[in-house]
Amino acid sequence: IYHMQRMEGELTQTMTAWADKIGHLQIADNPRRGEPGTGEINYDFIFNVIKQSGYDGWVGCEYKPLTTTEAGLSWINQYR
């Protein structure tokens, strides 16, 4: 999702247009490639779009935590 935002913008339109081709998602916020909630991407909205699309594949976390790895994963509990 980080790269999609950097290259395309319009995440919802791009994800919807390519939904049947998406096999794996990698997340990081933009800019600075931090954990979700540290940048401009509205992950509450994006995760809802992903859920509504029926996607049931892997979501990889490829970001640089602002502090520790443990603290950088604390956001995940709200999406379980």
PEPEUR-V959487 format. One record per pair of residues at least 24 apart in sequence whose ideal C-beta (glycine too) atoms are under 6 Angstrom apart, sorted by the first residue. I is the first residue (numbers start at 1). GAP is how many residues later the second one is. If there is no record, write none. Layout:
I&GAP ; I&GAP
This chain:
1&26 ; 2&26 ; 2&28 ; 5&25 ; 5&36 ; 12&37 ; 15&34 ; 19&34 ; 23&34 ; 24&33 ; 24&34 ; 25&34 ; 26&34 ; 26&36 ; 27&34 ; 28&34 ; 28&35 ; 33&30 ; 33&31 ; 34&29 ; 34&32 ; 35&28 ; 35&30 ; 35&37 ; 35&40 ; 36&39 ; 37&38 ; 47&32
